[in-house]
Amino acid sequence: MFMVCMGCMNGIVKDVISPIQSPLTSGFAVATLIQIFGHVSDCHMNPAVTACFLVRGVIDIPTSIIYLIAELLGASIGYGLTRIIIPVSILAVNPGQCETQVHADLSNSGAAVFEFVITSVLIFLVCGLCDIRHSAKQDSAPIKFGLCIAGLSFVGGSLTGASLNPARSFGPAVWNWSWNGHWVYWAGPMSAGFIVPKFYQFLFEKDLKSMIEQ
C-alpha cells in the first residue's frame, strides 16, 4: 500500500521531474518499508517475491495465497489513497498516472521477456539473501534492495516502466480500468519468481545440504 502510494506521488507534477527522480523514489520507498516491516513478515509487497519464497519452501501455498491477496489489495488501496490526496485538477492533467506501460516501439511479448530479465535480477538478490551462507549479513538488506530497485528502474523505466512487481501494476490498472498489455506485468515477473529460485538452487545450493550435514 505505502509503496504504491509513495511511488505514485512521484512525478505528479511533470514540470519538476528529473530522470533520476522516479528510480530513486522507488528504491528509497522499498528500502524504507523493508527496514520497517522486514522483521515482521519479510515485507514481500511483490507476488514475484512471494513465488520465490514458495519455491524455496520458506512459505506454503495457503500462506502464499494470503500474501498475494494482501499485495493486490494493498496496491489497490495505495493507489486509491493517491487519488484521494492529489487534487483532481492535477490528476486531470496526468491521466493514467502511475500506470506501467509498454513503449510504443516494443512488442508485448518483448516487454514480457524484458520484465522477466530485470525481475530475475531482483529474484537472484532475494535468493542470495535467503541463502544460509548469507545469514550473518542481513543488516544491509534494505539498502541492497533499494539500490537494486533503483538500478533496475534506471534500466527499464523507459521501456516497460520497470514494474518488477505485478501488484504494483495491478493497483493503477484497476483504478484506471486500463488492461492493455497488463498480462506483460504478470507473465514476466511471475515467471522469474518461479524459475530463478530453481536455477539458483541448481547453480549454488545443490551441494549445500551435504556440506551442512558433513
N, C-alpha and C positions, 0 to 999 in steps of 0.2 A: 504493500500500500504506500508506504513512505517513499520507496524507491521510485515508483511511477509518478507520484505527486511531485517530488523534488526534481526528478529528471525532466518532467514536462513543464515545469516552471521556467526551465532554461530556454532561452531563445524566443520567448513570447513576444518581446518587442524586437523586431527584426533589425532595426537600425543600430542596435548596440551590440549585436552578437559578433563574436570573433571565431575564427576557425578552431581555436583550442577550447572554446567555452563549453561546448556540448560534451566532448570526451572527458574533460576534467570534471565536469559536474557529475557525470555518470560514475566515474571512478571514485570520486570523493563520497558520493552517496552510498555506493556499495561498501566501501571501506568503513564508513561510519556505522552502517547498520550491522555489519558483521561484528564490529567491536562491541556493539550494544547487545545483540541477540545471539551471537555465535555460540556462547556457552550455554544458552537455554535450549535452542532447537537446531543448532548448526546453521541457522539463518539461510535456509535453502533459497527462497524467493524465486527459484527458477526450476521449471519442470525438467529441464535437461540435467540439472544437477541432481534432482531427486531421482531421475532414471539412473544416473551414475551410482548413487548410493544404493539403489535397489539391486543393480547388477553386482555390486561389490558385497552384497549381503549385509550392509550396515542397517538397512531397514527392510521390513517385509512388505508384501503387496498391500494389505489394508492400510498400513501407515503411509505408504507412498500415495495412495488414493486420497487420503485425508490431506496430505501436503499439497497435492495437485489442486484440489478444490479450494484450499486456503489461498494458494498462489493466484489462482484465477479470480477469486473474489477480491483478494487484496489489490490486485492490479486494477480491477474494475472500480473499486471504491476509491483508490488513489487517484485515478483519472477523474472520477466524479468530483472529488474534492477540488481538483484543479479547476474544473468548470464552475464550481461554486465560488471559489476565491477570486478568480480572474474576471474582471468586468466583461460583460457581453460585448461592449464596443471593441475591446482588444481581440477577443476570440473571433469576432466577425471579420476582422482584418486577416486573421490567420486560420481559415477553416481547415479542419483536419489536423490541427496542432498535435504534434507528438506521434502521429501515425508513422509507422515504418513502411517505406515504400521502395519498390524496386526501381532502379534507374531505368529511364526510358529506353536506353540502348542495350539493356541487359535482359535476357530472357528469364522467365520464371524458373525454368529448370537450372539455368546457370546460376541464378541467385540462390537457389536451394543448395547447390553444391558449394557455393561460396560461404553460405551460412554454416554449412557442415564443417568446412575447413576452419573458419575462425572460432566456431564453438568448440571444435576439437582441441584447440589450444587451451581454452578455458577448462575443459574437462581433464586434459592432461595435468593442468595445475591442481585441480581437485584431487585427482588420483595421487599425485605426488605428495600432497598434504595429508592424504589418508594413509599413505604408506607408513607402516610402523617404524621404519628406519628414520622417519621424519618427525616422530612424536615429540622430540625434545626441542623442536624448532617452530612451535606454533604461535609464539608471541607476535611475530610479524605477519601472520596470515592476512589480517585485514589490509595491510599495506600492499602485500603481494597481489591480492585480489583486485584492489583498487587500481593499481598500476596496470595489471593485465587488462581489465575492462577499458581503461583509458586508452591503452595502446591499440587494442583491437578496434575501438571506436574510431581512432585516427585512421586505421587501415580501411575499415569497411563502411564508415559512416556515409560516404558519398555514393556508395553502390547499392546498399540494401538497408541503410540505417543502422547496420551492425546490431541487430536485435540481440542475438545470442541467447534469447530468452522468449519462449512462446507466450508466457504470461504478460511480459512487457508489451508485446504487440497486440495481445488479446484485449486488454483494457480499452485502449483508444479505439480499436476496431468495433467493439460493442457499442460504445457511446456514439460514434460517428456512423455506425452501421455501414462500415466500409470493409468489404471482404475480398476485394480484388487482389489476387495473389497472396492472400493470407496463409494459404497452405504452405507457402515457402518457409514461413517462420515457425512451422511445426515440423515439417519434413527434415529440414537441415539440422536444427539444434537437437531435436529428439533422436535422430539417427546417431549424432555424435554422442549423445548421452548414453545410448545403449551399446554402441560399438567400441568406442575408445576405451572404456574400462576393461573390456576383454582383451583388447590389444595391449594395454598397459600391463595387465596381469601376465600375458604371454611373454612379453618382452623382458619385464623387470622383476616379476614376482613368482615365476614358475618354480624356481629353486628356493624360494624364501622359506616355505613351510619346512622343508627338510633341513635347512640351515638352522631354523629355530629349534627344531626337535633335537638336533645334534648339540 
